[in-house]
């Protein structure tokens, strides 16, 4: 789909259509996707949208998208240091 804000060039969609694609290829495609986005783009909602649409269990691109999401979402730090940072 052209004009898709989450996947403007359709590279993620195409990755899900490729037979026998591996994690290394998916990682490369993901990097290409991310680098093609305008600077400052919030990727979290885009990745969530892509996972909702294409996130087939067992597909290597699904795992790469999940890894990308986990790396950008902030995590709460535990203990005293986490409580100080939250104030």
N, C-alpha and C positions, 0 to 999 in steps of 0.2 A: 504494500500500500504506500503510494507516494504521498509525501506531505505528512507522514506520521511523525509527530513530535518526539516520540520515544525512540524511534528507529528511522530517522530521515532517509537513510540510504538503503534500508532494508537488510542490512548485513546480519542482524540477529535473527530475523525471520528466515533468511536463507540458510543460516547455520543449522537451524532446526530441521531443514529439509534435506541436508546432506547426509547421504548414507555413509556409515563408517567413520564419521568425524570423531577425532579424539580430543582429549583435554588440552593438548598443546595447541592444536588448531583453534579451539574455542577461546583459549586465553589470548591468542593473537588477534582473533576477530573482535573480542571484547575490548582489547587495547585500541584497536583501530576505531571502533565505535566511540570510545571515550574521547580519543584525541580529536575526532571530527566534530564533537559538540562545541558550541560556542563557549568561550572562556566564562567561568563563573556559573555555569549551568549546575543546578542542583540535581545530581544524578539519582538521589534516593527515590523520588516519585517515578522517575523513568524506569529504573530497574524493577521497582515493584510492579509497574504496569506490564513490563515485558514478562516478568515471572507469572503474572496472572494470566496473560494471554498464551504464552508459549511453554511455561514451566513443566514440561513433561518429566515425570519422575524417571530417573535412570539415564537421562540425556546429559552428556558432559557440559553442555552450555548452561543447563539449569544449575549445576554445581558452581560453575564459574560466576554466574549472576549472583547466586547466594553468597559466594565469597566476596564479591564486589560490594554487595549490600552490607555485609558484616563489617567490612573495613571502613565504611564511611559513617555508619551510625555510631553515635557516641555511646560509650558504656559508662555506667556509674561505677565509680571507684568505691570500694568497701572500706570499712574502718574509719578511724578518726580523720584521716586525710580526705576521704570522700565527703564527710560531713562538713569539714572546713571549706572545701571547694564549692559546696552547694549553697553556702551562705552568702 
